[in-house]
């Protein structure tokens, strides 16, 4: 009796078509993002932050076959679909196009990069993803949770969402105060970002609620400001902040934590709210001679 493993035939080997080069082919791509159509060239799309591309294409951006089809059939567009908020994506695309235009027009930046920086412009991308959970309180007598109708729970979640949408200051959720230890991870993160172009009272450029979900997504972009580094630059052992940020070039870093300080009420009864936050930090470099990040 033949084995189902050994009985299977080997798949034919198809040689890759090497008659074209990605550098020579820059097709236009049409993205259908939640009902909104965006048209970008391939190189323009690939210049966006890696974390954005991973959200747009969680299974990977397979352009090899599409480009061959484009060349063979002379298709004007490559169609892709993505589940991403169109307002945030439009903000990111517009910002990158503006910076690329300034580079192409050789407009001097307010804070030009230092000679050792591998590009003409650095862009810091910071994104926050919030998931929140409204927890019905427990009755101490019966140790059972309070029963809440689904429609009432949905209204309570909407109330929490509206409250979270109003909390627009970026760093407030880190709860950094004067009493926070200097070497804490939160204080180091705030210091690094404020030494790179952010201000402590900055707000999210966009903050939206995801449709039909108890989720809030926020995003902001800012240019890497080399003049904002207030570290002891005269110290030969000092490591400039932009070198630290280069570690996040095409390698997004994430910070995740829970916050249980929030409360809401329903019919005069206090409900605890658990908030899960995920921050994504990434550096994009425009006008670089190489697409590969430097080892620092």
Beta strands, then each sheet from edge to edge (+ up, - down):
strand 1: 28-33
strand 2: 36-41
strand 3: 77-82
strand 4: 121-135
strand 5: 138-139
strand 6: 144-145
strand 7: 206-209
strand 8: 215-223
strand 9: 253-266
strand 10: 269-286
sheet 1: 2+ 1- 3-
sheet 2: 7+ 8- 4+ 10- 9+
sheet 3: 5+ 6-
end
